[in-house]
Amino acid sequence: MEDAGLSLHRGDRVCVHPLRDGGRRASLRAQRGNADNALMRRLHGRSWRERVAEPPGSLRSHLFTTAAAATAVLAAATGRRGTAAVSAAVWALSTARFALARMRSGPAEPAEWADMALTSVLIPPLACLHRLRGELRHTGARPAPGVRAVLFDRDGTLVEDVPYNGDPDKVVARPGAAEAVALAREHGLRAGMVTNQSGIGRGTLTEREVTEVNRRVEELLGPFDLWRICPHAPEEDCTCRKPLPGLVLSAAEGLGVHPSECAVIGDIGPDTDSAAAAGARGILVPTPVTLDEELRRAPEVEHDLPSAVRRIVGGEGA
């Protein structure tokens, strides 16, 4: 979340005894989370717990306890009684310390004490087993790629929305548009445009008129690395018209990046929906025409264009 520029709001956690519904062996099932910890380490590095304010885990202690038990068993099987005795004592002390630490947190009846004692014996090897399972399962996991390209919507996002505009003189940049595009370029991001222009398919615009308007946009905001335009009317059932992913996929291919390395900035739901459909990141910058429902379902929202780009590059908009 934080890598994507989202904020994490922390609350309070209260543990109530006796344990909630789920059975007295719930602590054993909870050890499956150690497999997820392996994935978190691969995706976010060894310091992932610090980044989310999560206290240190007990895996090292569980590894020590499990190793002591394994050593005791192997030593006994091979006739090394002294080593077996010492290892068994280490295991017993480590297990007892773990059980007492858990009991101090609140169990207040004999049945729960007995349960704590039993599960304290089983948790260390289970935790190690699930962590090993996670390490094997997530061997190929890698951190998510960063954003390398920003795809802007045109009308209503970078320029004022003039329906079916074919007149370059009517092109007016929206507040913050020039700053946002410049900021993307300053941070080495490729800048592309993805825009529905159904006026071509409806017969109210010509391709030449759209080209002239786009040329005026570049005069105001600077050149873009790529333009992708859907000329189809809605009834034509194309695969490129937003909210479908065609424009975003085509733009990613044209820029030589993976769709997951793209961020789409737009002012209405179809913009962020097309991003989601393509596997890209979507950021909504609402305007008076943005619907409340579109705002609610948007994965990320910023109040202006420069803030949206800052969110992408990890600056003050995050």
N, C-alpha and C positions, 0 to 999 in steps of 0.2 A: 504493500500500500504506500509506504513512505517513498519508495523508489519511483512510484507513479505520480508522486506529488500530492497524494491524499494525506489527510491528517487522521491520527488515531486518538480517540478520546477514551481515556481510562476511567473505569469506575471502581467500585469497591466489591470485594468478594467476601462472603460470609460462609463459613463451614458450620453446619448444624449436625449435632449427634443426637440420637443414633443416625446411621446412614440413611439417606433417602431411598425410595424404592429403586431397586436395581440389584438387590441382593448383597449379602455380606462378602461376596467374592468380586464385587465391582472393581476393587483396587487391582485385581489380577488382570481383568479385561483392559483396564486403563493403561497397562504397560504396552499395548499396541502403539500408543503414541510415540514410543521410542523410534519406531520405523519412520514416522513423520519427521522426527528431529533430524534423522539422517538426510532427508530431503531438504529441510530448511538449511542445514549446514552447507550442502552442495549449491543451493540456489543463492544464499545470502552470506556465506562465509562463516567463519568460526565465531564472529562477534554478534551473530544474529540475536542472541538472547539479550545482550546489552542494548541493542537498538530498539527492542520492544519492551524494555524494562522487565524482562522475565528473569527471576532469580536463577542462579546456577542449578543445573540438574544434579541428580545423584548417580549418574552413570559410572563415574570413576569409582565411587564407593562400591557400587554393585559389581563392577568388574573385579575389584580387589576381593570382595567376599566370595564371588563365584570362583575365582582363581584359587583361593584358599581351599574351598570345598573340593575342587577338581584335583588339586595337589594331594589332599588327604586321601582321596579315593585311589588315585594312581599309586601313591606311596604304599598304601595298605595292600594293594593288589600285587605289588612287586616285593613285598616283604620288608620294606623300609619303615619299621615301626616307629622309630624316633621322629622321622620326618612326618609320618602320618599323624602322630600325636600332636606335634607342634602345629601342623596345618589345621587339624581339627579344632584345636584350642583357639587359633586365630579366627577361624570361621565362626565358632560359637560366640566369641566376644564381639565380633563385628555384627553378627546377626542380632545379638542381644542389644547392642547399642542402637541399632536401627529400629528394633521393636519398641524400645523404651522411648525413643524420640517420637515415634508415632503415637504411643499411648499418652504421652504428655499433652497431646493436642486436644484431648477431650473425651475419650471413651469412658463411660461411667457405669458400666455393668459387666459382670463376669463373662457373659457370653461374647461381648464385644472384645474383651481382653483376649479371650481364647482365639477369637478370629484374627485379631491383630498379630498374635504370636505365630499362628499358622501362615498367614499371608506374608509375614516378614521373612519367613524361611523361603517362600516361593518367589517373591518379587525379584530379588537380585538375578537369579538365572533367567527368569522370564524377560526381564528388562534387557539383559544382554542378548538373548535369543532374538527378540524383536528388533533390537538395534542392528544385529548382524543381518537379519532379513531385510531391513530397510537399506543398509549399505549395498547389499547385493542387488536389490530391486531397482535402486536409483543410481546405479553406477554411471549411467550415461546422462544424468541430469546436469544441466548447465544453467547459469544465470540467464534470465530473459534478456534479449538484446535491447540496447538502448534505442531511442528514437534517432533516426538518421535523416528523416524527411518529414516536412510538414506539408499537408495538402489542405489548402484553403478552399472553402466554398466562396463563390463570387458574390451573387446578389443577396443583399441583406447582411453579409458578413464583411467583406472588404469594401464593397461599394453600396451606396443606397439602392434599395430595390425599386427599380422602375419596371413594371410589368412589360415583358416582351420589348425591351428597349433595343432599338436598332440605331440610335442616334448617339454618336460619341460625345456630343456636346452635353448630353444629359448625365454623363458619368460623373458621380461625385464620390470621392473616397469617404468612407465612414471614419469617425473619430478613432484614432489610434492605429488605423490600418497601416500607414506608412511605417510607423515605429515598430509594429509587430513584425512586418515582413523584414525590415532591416535587422531587427534583433535576431530573427531566425538565421539570416545570412551571416551575421557577426559570429554566431556560435557554430558555423560550419554546417548548418542543416540545409539540405536541398529544399527548395520551395516550389511546390506545384499547385495547380489549380484544378479542381474537379467541380464541374457545374452542369446542372440540368438546363438545357435550352430547348424546351419542347416547342417553342415558337417556330422552330425550323420545321418540325414534323407537322405542326398545325397549319403551316403556310402563312403565318403572320410575320415571319422573319426569314431572311435569306442567310446562307452561310457567310456571304461576304459582309453583311451587316454585323453579324456576330463577331467576325474577325476584326472589323473596324472598332467595335466596342472594346474588344479584348486588347487591341493595340493601345487604345486610350487608357485602359487600366494600367498597362505597363508603363505608359508615359508618366502616370501619377505615382506608381508604387515601385517601379523598377522592373526589370525583366524576370520572368519566371523560368525555372529550369524545364518546365513541362506543363502542357495544357491537356486536359482530357475533358471532352464535351460529349454529353448525351443529347443528340438532336431529335430523339424520338418523342412522339406523343404518348401519353400514358396507355392508351388502348393498343399500342403496337406490341406490347409484351416483350420488350427488349430485356436484356440482362444487365444493361449498364445504368439504367436510370436509378438514381438514389430513391429509396433506401436499399436497393440491391447492391451487391458488392462490386459490380463490373468496373466502374470508374476507378475505384480504389485499387483493385487488383491490377488493372492496366497501368495505372500511374506508378505503382510499385515496380512493376516489371520494366517500365520505361526508364525509371531512375536507377535500376540495378540494385534494389533493396528488397528485403522480404516484407510482406504486408505488416508483420508484427513490428517492423522498424519504422512504421509510418504513424503519424498522428493526424487526425482529421479535425479541423476546426470549422464549425458552422453555427448557424443561428436557429436551426429547426431540427426536429426529431429525425427526419430522413438522413441528415448529415451524419449524426452519431450512429444511427442504425446501420448505415452503409459501412461505417468503420467497424462496428461490431461484427457484421456479417463477413467482412474480409479478414477479421483477426487483427485489425489495427486498433489504435487507441483513439477514442473520440472525446472531444471537449466541446461543450455547448457554451456559446456566448449569447445569452438571450437578448432579444429585442422585443418591442411591443407586440410583434406578431407571433412570438413564441408561445405555444400553448402550455397551460399549467401541467398537463399530463406529460408533455415532452420534457418539461423541466424536471418533473419527478423521476422519470425513468433514465435521465441522462447519467452516464457513468461518472462524468466530471463536469463541473460548471465553473466558469469564471465570469467576472462582471465586465471585463473588457478584453480586447484583443491582446495588448501587450502582456497582461497578466496571464493569459492563456499560454503564450509562448514562454514566459518566465517559468511557468509550471513545468513545461516540457524540459527546459534546459536545467531545471533544478534550482532556480533562483528564488527571488522573494515572493513570487506568486504561489509557491508551494504551500 
